[in-house]
Structures are given as C-alpha cells and as structure tokens.
Amino acid sequence: MAEDSDLERTEAATPRRIQQAREKGQVAHSRELNTFVILMASGGLLLLFGNYFTEAMSDLLRKGLMFDHSDAMNTAAMSQRLFDLSFEALKVFLPFMLVVAVAAIASSVLVTGWLFSFEALQPSFSRLDPLSGIKRMFSWTSLIELLKAVGKTILIGGVAIWYIWANLDAVLGLIAEPWPAAIGHLASLTGETYMVVASSIALIVAIDVPFQLWDYAEKLKMTKEEVKQEAKEMEGDPQIKGRIRSKQRELARRRMMEAVPKADVIVTNPTHYAVALQYQEQTMKAPKVVAKGSHLLAQRIIELGQENRVPILRAPPLARALYRHAELEQEIPAELYTAVAEVLAYIYQLRQYEKTGGVAPNMPAEVSVPPGMDPESWRPEQLVPSGSA
C-alpha cells in the first residue's frame, strides 16, 4: 500500500518542475481568453475607426475600378497599379493588424507571463502516435472541451438571437430608410451586435481560465518518489557530499600546514594541543591563528615547526584556551591579548638574541590566562562542595 501511494501523483509540482515545463513551452493556455481579447480589441477598433476604414476601402475600390482603357492591355502598368493599391491597403489596415497582434500576445501573457521557447517548435514523433491521439480523444479534457464548445455555441447563438430580436423594429425599419442612411444604420447595428455577442464570451472566459490553471497544475503533479528524487538531485547525493566535505577538509588542512612555516610561534600543551600564531604589526590589528590541532595533528604541527625553525613554547593553559576559543585564520580573542603579548615579547627578544648575542631572554615560567578561558580550569571534579572544610 505504501508503494502504491508513492506512485500516485498527489504532490503539487515543485518550482523546479514548473520551470522545466516552462522551458519546454508547457504552460497553462486559455483559447477562450485569447478569442475574447482579440474580438474585443478588433471590435472596439472598428467602432472607433469604422468610418475611416469604410472611406479608405471605398477610395481604394474607386481607384481600382477607374483606369484608362489603354492601361488594361499594359501588363507592366497594371502590375504597378496592383502593387500601389495593395501597399495603400496595407497602410490602411496595418494599425488594425498591429492592435490584433498585440491583443493576442497580451492575452497569453496575462495567464502565463512572458515566455519564449524554441523547444516547443521542435518536431516530435510522439505527437504522430495514433494511440496517443485516440487516448486524447477519449480523455476527460476532450470531453470538457466538447461540452465547452456546445455551451459556447448555445450561449453565443442565444445572445445573438436575443439582441437581434430586441432590435427587430430597427432592423425592419432599414427597408424604409434611404440607402446611404440604411447602410450606416446597418453598420451601427452590426457593430453593436458584434460587441454584445463578443462580450458574452466573458462568461466562458471566467470559467475557462481557472479550469485551465487547475488542469495545468494537475498535469504537473508529482509522486512522492519524484519529489524525493528531485530533492536528492538538488541537494546532492549524501555520499558525494561526504566526499566533497572530506576533500574540502583535506584542502583546508593542507593550506593550514602550508602556513605553519610562516608562524611566529607555536604554543603547545605540549602534545595534546598545538596552536601556531602569526603577527604582522603593519597589516594585523592582533595576532592571528594560522594553524591549530590536537593529538596527531598537533604533533604534525610541532614537527613541521621544528623543521622550519619556528619557536615552540610550552604553555598548556594558553594552548588550551587558544584551541578552544580562537578560530582558524581569525584574530585571537581580546581576553587573550595580554597572555599572547607576553609570549610574542619573549619570541622577539629571542630573535634579537640570536642575531646580536648578549644576554639570553628568560622563557616565561608560566603564562596565565583569564579565569574561564582555560577549559580545564573549571572541571566539575575540581570544584569544592559548599560546606566542606
């Protein structure tokens, strides 16, 4: 049962799944919204500029029918005349075509946002599969599209009949009007009927757009196994991530070891902890930890320091405090400034002695750290119970 539930598409599509579908050109699409916007845009344009288009077409028709008889037999002249008239017709209707094109693009952007994908234009032989075609014909989507087409026909036809019947007197009255006035009146009635019928499609759009969005979301639904697999792909395989972290630690350790020869001093426990410090007065506000480690790593830091003649100072409390509270490649805590300054002062005196000779500096007998900085200074077994002698 659990396996069956994992195979059911019950999970909403993830953002990655939606983005992949968009890249393939798979988006929610409402033909009814496109049709409605185009019809309203073209109808509104005809209502506003109908007289201009009528006069322009009448002028073009008049020019097309009036020509010299001698030009009728001149192929070149008639071809040029046809070209000129076609170009004038294009100029007249170019704004109309541009408005319709913008309306078509805008209607798509309203639902899906801006999307441009070449993948949807690539040929796919799966679309030619007759079995897939038959399956689509008898799917719920096809049934809904059929019901929607029937409902749209009934709605548009009913609205058209109702509006014409409501204006039947005006339609019959066209017979008694002079023909120029009748043509203008007929054009007005036709435009109004067109807009009323086109407006009725808004009801279909109000139903179709939410349905298309719901249907699109249903088609993109994922199984629980697909969601888990995608999460693994996004986050990476645990074993691969483990190897990456291991490699990163190895590289960090290698960089740390490369910095040991540049240290000014190595403070030790002497073997449990080792912390290498560096201080450059011109570029640093405070000493910086360039390497630190415990046990085997501490031993390796000490060996590397000895090979490169880096001074090594045994100061267990300070070594423990630095190891616990100081971060690698970061400045030491302000609480340890005094203790580290004492160590560096000894190192600088030692270097001066090695260069010029004289009296050898005394190694600090004990470097103290503030209370609470040494992890071993407050062990529970070292606490004296209250009331004891």
Secondary structure, 3 states (H helix, E strand, C coil): CHHHHHHCEEECCCHHHHHHHHHCCCCCCCHHHHHHHHHHHHHHHHHHHHHHHHHHHHHHHHHHHCCCHHHHHCHHHHHHHHHHHHHHHHHHHHHHHHHHHHHHHHHHHHHHCCCCCCHHHCCCHHHHCHHHHHHHHCCHHHHHHHHHHHHHHHHHHHHHHHHHHHCHHHHHHHHHCCHHHHHHHHHHHHHHHHHHHHHHHHHHHHHHHHHHHHHHHHHCCEEHHHHHHHHHHHHCCHHHHHHHHHHHHHHHHHHHHHHHHHCCEEEECCCCEEEEEECCCCCCCCCEEEEEEECHHHHHHHHHHHHCCCCEEECHHHHHHHHHHCCCCCECCHHHHHHHHHHHHHHHHHHHHHHHCCCCCCCCCCCCCCCCCCHHHHCHHHCCCCCCC
